Structure formats: C-alpha cells, structure tokens
Amino acid sequence: MTDAFDLAVVGFGPVGATLAGLAARAGLRVIALDRETGLFPLPRAAHCDHEILRILQELGCADELRPHLRENIGMDFLTGEREVLLSFRSPGTAPNGWPASVFFHQPTLDAAIRAAAVDRGAGVRLGTGVAEVALGTDGVGLTLDDGSRIDARFAVGCDGARSTVRRALGITMDDLAFEEPWLVIDLVCPEPVPGLPDRALQVCDPVRPHTLVPMPEPRFRFEFMLLPGEDAESIQRPERVRELLADWVDPDRVEVERAAVYTFHGLIAREWRRGPVLLAGDAAHQMPPFLGQGMCSGLRDAANLGWKLVEVVGHGAPDALLATYQGEREPHVRTIVEAAVGFGRLICTTDPAVAAARDAQMLADRRPPADTPSAVPELGSGPGFAEGGGALVAQPVIDGIRFDDLIGSRFAVITDGPSDPDSPEYRWWAPRATFLDAVTHPDLRPLLAGAEATVVRPDRYLFGTGALSGLTDRARALLDAP
C-alpha cells in the first residue's frame, strides 16, 4: 500500500502539528505521522512568547487557548539567601496584539494544535513510526513500521531530540558543550499555597540551583539541578522530592503530578536538509530551558518552512528557496541557544567562591526592575529578503479585523495608494498576495515607513520596503522558476 502526498510530517507534537496545519491550510496534501497513539498526558514545555501566539492565531487555535494561558509578569534572579540580584518585568502586550510572554499547560496546548491541524485539512496517521527513509530525485519514500509506505514530494522530521529521521540521514549535531541533568517537578495545588511566587524565579544558589515557574492554575513547577554524584533514580524518590519542596512549600498541601530528570543540552544539527527531507524543532536543535525558547524556536521553524514549501510545491518556486530555511533559522537559533547556555552557566554555578563573586557584581550593578529584554533576534538580511527586510512586523487592527486574519496565509503587499490591477506588479503578486493600501486603511501607514510599498512574508517577517517595482523584481528572482 502506497499513499502519495505533497508533504509528510514525521512527528505530531506541537511543531509537527503546526507545520502540518499551516501547509494544509495553504492547500498542500499533508500527512502527519506519529509513533504514539495519543497525546503525552503530562506537561513538558511551559512557556511561549507573542510570536508563537501569533503563529497559533494563523493556525486557528490561539483565541481558543487564551483563557488557558497564564501571563508571565516577570522573573527575578535570587541569591541562595533569596536576595534579589536582578528583576525583569514583562512589557505586557506586544505590538502584534498578543501577550509578550505566557505560561501554558502542554497537554492543553497540544490538543488544541492537533485539532486545528486536522480542521485545516491535514491527514493524520497515529500508532506507527518510520522504519526507513529513502531519498529519490523527485521526492522521498517513507516505509512505516506496519509495512505501509508513504511517498511525498517533501518530508520534515519533527520527531524530537532522538529523531529517527535525523539518524536515518546520518546528520550529526554541533555540541555547544552544555549538559546538565535537572529534576523537573510538576505540582497540582488543590488550593492556594502560601510561599509560591506569582512570577518566575531563578535561584542562583550554589548549594543547589533551582527554578520556580508559576504555571496556569492549579499547577506549579519546580526545577532542581542534580549535583555531582546524584542519580536520577534516587532523586526522583517521593521522600527526596518532598525534601526538595519543603524549603518552599508544605509538601502535604500539594500533589506531585510528575517528577522526572531531564538532561539539558545545547545542540544544533549541522545539516537541516538532505535532498527532499528537512528537520525542524528538537530534531534540528536543542537548548537549555532557561530562556523558555525551546518549543518557540521549533514553531518558528514551522512558520518559516511552511510558506516556503507552499511556494515550491504550490506555485513552482525554485528548489533553491528551501536553502533559505537553514540560512535564516540556524543563525537565529544559534544566537538563542548560545544565550540560553550562557544563562545556564551563570545559574548553574556551584563553586561558592565563584557564586559569591557573581552575586557581589550583580548586586553592585543592580537596577530597578526593567522590561524583560528579548532573547529573540531579528532574522536579519539574506537572500530571503529585499532591502530593509528581516524584522517581525506589527499586527494592526484594520476595520475591526486583525491584520493577519485579513491577509490569510499569503504575502501582504501594502502600498501608499490604490494599486492598478492591470499593472505587471499586481498581476505577478495576485496569486500569492493580498493587496492593501494606506489610503483605504490609514492604520497601515506605519508599516510603510514613508516608502511606496511594503511587502510582508507569510511568516509575518518584513520582506522589504521601497518601490513596488524593485520589490517585485527581488521577489521574482527568489520565487520564479528559472
């Protein structure tokens, strides 16, 4: 039995489901595969930012999820004696209209993303993994564990840190030399518990670094670093978990939903593509959780890659467009991973003398609480952009409709006046773009920044600003088949 698709997505976690849903929404024939038969029932990832909520808005589930999110009001770094070293506060609402930072319960998030992907037209096959990956000149063949076969123009491995797809391709990882085991404890609090903070805490205690995360009620998370000589089996024992919690809460007032040891890594795949097969999410990169950007980076992969696959499969764009995927995403991810590793090394200090010197310096430099600095850089220049491109654009509300909802899963071409539908520029853009003008919609004028035209990519990054003829020529060079 052989089935043929435009896109096969291996792994139906949040990254794979998002990619499958975005591609299906844009008209591709998509199948998503997963070895498991159902959702993982316990929380893992816990944080996302405004850009991820915007991606989920396009997928169609962000508004449904919003009541289940807990807005992140900020983070404090504390000494072992709980003196504040550094305070950050959330800036509130981002320019795209979504909260800058939120915490979530992953099973709730996963269920909503999966349902949205199916609603957008993605096919799903659960309970069977990929046994073999065969690369061809015009696609990829996936032999499944049950003996059936999937043929697809492209396949994307979104199958996690132990990616079967990555291993089948023989792709190795660049190791940023960070490997620390931490015990993650998820609590259910049947009633309010005194002593639990309303913001995240990074406790830089050389005796045992640990982290506190206020999850959506009724949950709360603790993370404790394992010390040299400790092993996962002993520290996960109920009596040991109670001892660790007792410094902050009465263990009898909470229920331990899960206590598990995870090893935090800093790893980046050296190749994100081999022929018709690509990698995304944890299959392509892994990072410590100290900036809360692990899952976020995977969903950015999905948004970046999704529209490019649509252009290649649906509009005949050259295969070279897919080279911009790793070219844009890998430097972006590397910056975040390196920053997370740097934070981890700061937090994970267990040498008392080094910790004392760190604390003294940070206390001397301490300032009043400030807005949390973004850990996420702009994409920057590159072949996927025209002049001035690379920034994530704002999301104005136009006549009561959010910008993204107005343009759909397409490019947006914004002009300083009404466009001529008979012009060559308009005719070229029409199959792939929504045209809007700042005379009809004055709220769009800030996006023009004084230029004749602005083009926004489907992943909501600025393609470029300037004369429409020049932007069209640049887009043609990128998207037209040679």
Secondary structure, DSSP 4 states (H G I P E B T S, - for coil): -EEEEEEEEE--SHHHHHHHHHHHHTT--EEEEESSSS---S----EEEHHHHHHHHHHT-HHHHGGG-EE--EEEEEETT--EEEEEE---B-TTSSBSEEE--HHHHHHHHHHHHHHTT-EEEES--EEEEEE-SS-EEEEETTS-EEEEEEEEE---TT-HHHHHHT--EEEEEEEEEEEEEEEE-SS--TT--SSEEEEE-TT--EEEE-PSTTEEEEEEEPPTT--HHHHTSHHHHHHHHTTTS-GGGSEEEEEEEEEEEEEEES-SEETTEEE-GGGTEE--GGGS-HHHHHHHHHHHHHHHHHHHHHH---GGGGHHHHHHHHHHHHHHHHHHHHHHHHHT---HHHHHHHHHHHHHT--S-EEPPPS-----SSTT--TT--SBPP--EETTEEHHHHH-SSEEEEESS---TTSHHHHHHTTTEEEEETTT-GGGHHHHTTSSEEEE-TTSBEEEEE-HHHHHHHHHHHHS--
